[in-house]
Amino acid sequence: MREILSELNTTPGVKGSLVVSPDGIVIASELSNELDDDTTAALVGNVVTQTQRLLRVGRYSDMESMVLTASRGKIVIRNLSNCHLVVVTNQFINLDLTMLEITSAAGKIRELGRLPV
Amino acid sequence: MIRFLRRLQHRGQLNRLRERADVDSFPRSYVELCRALLGLGESASAMETAREGLERFPHSEDLRDILRHTWRQTKTLRIEQLRRQCHECQDELPFAELVQIYLECEEYDEAIEVAEELSRRLPESLRGPLMQADVLLRRFYKDHVAADARRAVALLKRVTDDREGDFEANFLLARVYHYVGATSKALFHVYRALDVEPDHEESRALHRLLINMPLEDGDENLLFRAVEERDRGNTQRAADPEAAAAEASRRLELKKNLGRLSQLVGVTRAAFVSDDWTFVAENGECRLLEEDATDALCDIARGFRAAAALSTKRMGLGSFHSSQLMAGDHTLQFHAVGRTVLLVESDKPARIDVIKQECVDFVASCLRKSGELLHA
């Protein structure tokens, strides 16, 4: 799985990627030095759990994907059923192009398998 | 002759666009005017117009993009010259000018990098840490990331340790402590600043404010964190009688525009939540939510903004701007500026990009400068 993440990280603008369980526990991560594994996972886990809770309040289906844009970067989160692929990028990235790489990585991680979380 | 007529036609078009920009409550006319100027190769005028537009619509992403684009076109040469001078000489001036140029376009990372470089090259100079702290604080007032304030305060303390009576360091410390509600510390530094420059107007005004404020409860780190979580400083908004008078018409306008947004093809519902008002719109009908009323869509907007804002700040990604969320048959788009958030729900096959552009314009329009909706 780390190989898939490493390959994804070679995309220009991608700062790092990780796979986390829905409650924010790191399954695999490849992050640049400026991002800490556990902090990133915990913060992303918080957003995911809060989002899922809010979606239930609004009677929506589960989250499939989410793109968060901030002043100094972006976060892409893909729901892979029993885990989430999280990709952190800089603010200048063209996500339309990068989305193909992310979708491909998400597919490979899904194929790897039914993760025992 | 043909060229002359063409120029005349273009001038006429520019005048019409300018007249429209002056009265339009959305930033689109300014954007069109800038693009027309760019089309005529008038980059400097386009940059000035974008700057003028941003004064009225400080949260317009399109105008910010144009400003950045034109700024690069006009300043690249000067930046390169200054970078060379920074490498070649042992002088603070090119560093200071470079920082100033980067600040013109809110390129904070580059400005901080230049100030850091000055500190490395001339470690005995206090200009480096002062500039770095100044840039970090500008970003803190905008993004409310506690780490920026902590770094800035540490740098300023280094300056005052070296030179107790440094006016700029003491004034910057007084201002940031006031902003987070650390009144006693702010008073300590404003007195020091006034010792050096007793007639400094801003320091005197700050002193007048501070002597009427309650003393802080808790240490400064907790206060920085509190501002980060609240996404708001401790300072009161200045009373603006004109803004109060305009409030009713602004509310009506917002209601009408949100109603229109909810009528876009594919949009099913929309919610707008700010400190002042909460609106929900569906099928063109928009209603104002009373203070004690609840609505699921507004709760989602509020809850999501809070979680996303805190996470992006603590991950070092700055302030939360927007999000696109896919859930089953729906797409949810969030657009936030500080504590204000717009949430638009649409059908999955809807034209997301078109809706997104409308949302961006809506937010820029309702947070345009004239008082009552501003948080900065």
Boltz contact constraints between the chains, C-beta under 6 A:
constraints:
  - contact:
      token1: [A, 40]
      token2: [B, 315]
      max_distance: 6.0
  - contact:
      token1: [A, 43]
      token2: [B, 311]
      max_distance: 6.0
  - contact:
      token1: [A, 43]
      token2: [B, 314]
      max_distance: 6.0
  - contact:
      token1: [A, 43]
      token2: [B, 315]
      max_distance: 6.0
  - contact:
      token1: [A, 47]
      token2: [B, 307]
      max_distance: 6.0
  - contact:
      token1: [A, 47]
      token2: [B, 308]
      max_distance: 6.0
  - contact:
      token1: [A, 47]
      token2: [B, 311]
      max_distance: 6.0
  - contact:
      token1: [A, 50]
      token2: [B, 307]
      max_distance: 6.0
  - contact:
      token1: [A, 54]
      token2: [B, 300]
      max_distance: 6.0
  - contact:
      token1: [A, 54]
      token2: [B, 303]
      max_distance: 6.0
  - contact:
      token1: [A, 54]
      token2: [B, 304]
      max_distance: 6.0
  - contact:
      token1: [A, 55]
      token2: [B, 327]
      max_distance: 6.0
  - contact:
      token1: [A, 57]
      token2: [B, 296]
      max_distance: 6.0
  - contact:
      token1: [A, 58]
      token2: [B, 296]
      max_distance: 6.0
  - contact:
      token1: [A, 58]
      token2: [B, 300]
      max_distance: 6.0
  - contact:
      token1: [A, 60]
      token2: [B, 327]
      max_distance: 6.0
  - contact:
      token1: [A, 60]
      token2: [B, 330]
      max_distance: 6.0
  - contact:
      token1: [A, 61]
      token2: [B, 327]
      max_distance: 6.0
  - contact:
      token1: [A, 61]
      token2: [B, 328]
      max_distance: 6.0
  - contact:
      token1: [A, 63]
      token2: [B, 327]
      max_distance: 6.0
  - contact:
      token1: [A, 64]
      token2: [B, 326]
      max_distance: 6.0
  - contact:
      token1: [A, 65]
      token2: [B, 326]
      max_distance: 6.0
  - contact:
      token1: [A, 66]
      token2: [B, 325]
      max_distance: 6.0
  - contact:
      token1: [A, 67]
      token2: [B, 324]
      max_distance: 6.0
  - contact:
      token1: [A, 68]
      token2: [B, 308]
      max_distance: 6.0
  - contact:
      token1: [A, 68]
      token2: [B, 323]
      max_distance: 6.0
  - contact:
      token1: [A, 69]
      token2: [B, 321]
      max_distance: 6.0
  - contact:
      token1: [A, 69]
      token2: [B, 322]
      max_distance: 6.0
  - contact:
      token1: [A, 70]
      token2: [B, 312]
      max_distance: 6.0
  - contact:
      token1: [A, 70]
      token2: [B, 317]
      max_distance: 6.0
  - contact:
      token1: [A, 70]
      token2: [B, 318]
      max_distance: 6.0
  - contact:
      token1: [A, 70]
      token2: [B, 320]
      max_distance: 6.0
  - contact:
      token1: [A, 70]
      token2: [B, 321]
      max_distance: 6.0
  - contact:
      token1: [A, 71]
      token2: [B, 143]
      max_distance: 6.0
  - contact:
      token1: [A, 71]
      token2: [B, 318]
      max_distance: 6.0
  - contact:
      token1: [A, 71]
      token2: [B, 319]
      max_distance: 6.0
  - contact:
      token1: [A, 72]
      token2: [B, 317]
      max_distance: 6.0
  - contact:
      token1: [A, 72]
      token2: [B, 318]
      max_distance: 6.0
  - contact:
      token1: [A, 73]
      token2: [B, 317]
      max_distance: 6.0
